[in-house]
């Protein structure tokens, strides 16, 4: 594609060299550069792409884009290489990617789901409903990317970088996808990953403390404002009125068409007559012209909220009520209240709960229907919000009958220091607990302790098939761990 076509819509751009040249590909990683490519240097948290400009030129880059204010002295620029300077290269990367791949999000209906919790389950529910109605659907989120029912890749972040995202969208267009459902993280909004995306419907599930760290959001204000950017990109929204912060959205965007759902407050999609058991939730909601009975095989009050959000999307898209009911009755989501089959028939649940509120929600949910003990096994991730560690320890100590404090993804931190911080919180309660840093040993002791009346909740890892230690992602699938221990 011609360079000048790739640069359409980018303001404040300065150029040295020709814009009438062909570009084979766009890359922000110098290792992927090939002859005739364009390299866009991004300032990351771990490294600065500007340090690798000369490497990109050696690899054959014909266009280099840098960020305003960078040091140009170190760049050895050949005469046949065009140099561009943009006010913000992350923003420019997103716009260039949209242009390069032909603005694919305009060729299907794009549904974006944001919120502290519930994004993954809600997107899976929407996907299931649309597929049940006979549509071709793409999904991009925390667990994986799917195209027409087939998993294409496992994902290591909630929302991909802009260039990867637009490339995936273009692939979906080739596969005749009609709807794309996407989890939209606050980081992706803040770092311009979804700039240029043409959203048709956006959803805000809930808002609570999470992702507050040096590498993410400095405070809750920044976190909330980052999420609100999604409603600046689309005036057709859906929100949870039972969440205090989220309920402010209609007043913040008075000209938008916003549909509301909830359990406790007046709204357009209200859940009534709720029943929660150890295997499902059951409630009534006005999907068509009358109240319908809806059943979801994921226990917990949060499942009602996620289902309501998915129903609202389906209503806006004109999906028949019978298809909505059928799809929700069949939904299964990896790592979200997922029961692990085992030869001992012990109730063992894997859940992605990794924040205070999500841990509290899952433990209270299982406590309400478990006749025996609730045995909690959890840790906290390293290089993330340290403030939540004692809070989560206190929550587990207060709700669970027994807690095993263990390691999660320590990343670059010492796991023993992380568990000590969790322990400070559990000491405030009368809860029984044991510290076992080795996660496999903690799971083994929990299994040895439990009987069929109890339930073991393995919280924090969810769908993740790895443990992140010192920059390495080592294979670690709790389903396999459980089977190996019992088998």
C-alpha angles and dihedrals in degrees: 000000000000113000094230090058091051090053097054112133098016110128129206093023121161122197140194113189136015124331091190095084133109119248118204098194144347121236137173092188113075091206090067096050118122133178112300096017132133118236119205113195114219127191103228132185094251101031143004117242090210088074090066101049094107089050089053091050091050089051090056107269111163096186127044123189119195134180121256111264097029121134109260096183095089095052115103099203119190118213093249094055120091117221119207128186120201130184089234120012094195090058091043092049090056093049093044090050092051091050095044093053094042099255092285096183088072089063097064138025111273121205117192123197122194133170140112092266138010098042096118097045093044093051091048090050092050090047091050092049094049092047091048087055089056100257129139107244139190124198129195121184153110096308104039149311117266130191119191093339096313123110108234101179140353110240131225096195134038097241121022125233111276097256092050091045095053091045089053091047090052090051089051090052089054088053091053094246112179100189132028120196114197137182108227114202124204088241092056090053093046093047095046095245092139097039110133094024113137103223118194097183130013128194131200109196104180143316130229139141113301140116094038106146143108091272096044126026124346093212145352092268092060090044093053095043090051090056092048089063087078090064090049087059096049132029095198106084146162124205142181107241093194090069110085096214097039091050088067092067098088091055091046090051104033094164095055126098100240124177119201134214135180151125106235105032136055110276144141096259108040124177115219137178093023120193121188121191134168091271109028150008124234127192146148126246135166101251098152127009090308140039113278129200111241126192125191122185093219112092122223140070090262088065089063091055093047091048091049090053091051091047090053091053091048091049091052089051094048098244115167116255094235090058091049092051093046094049095049091049090058102039120129122177122195113242096002110111085325115173115217115221111225139170093247092055089229115161101246118169127193115203134170093225103145103150131069094253096045092048090049091048095051095044093048090047095054092039090060095060106025115103093195132039129317107227112195122201114183148132137182129251121252123239090030137097105322093190093073095058100081089037091057091046090054092047094052092044091051099045109026122072090221131009131201109200108206145148125294119172101331091180106179096344128094106259092213091059091049093053090048089058091050090048091057088065098045090051087068089066135060090238119135113238148158130206115226111163094193103082095206091053090048091052090047092053091047091053092048090051098047133087131190092272092058130072126219115210114200099195132189107027101064111155094358112120093194146056116225112221125166095339095315127108105215120194109265121155113171092206089060092042091054093048092048092050094047098033 
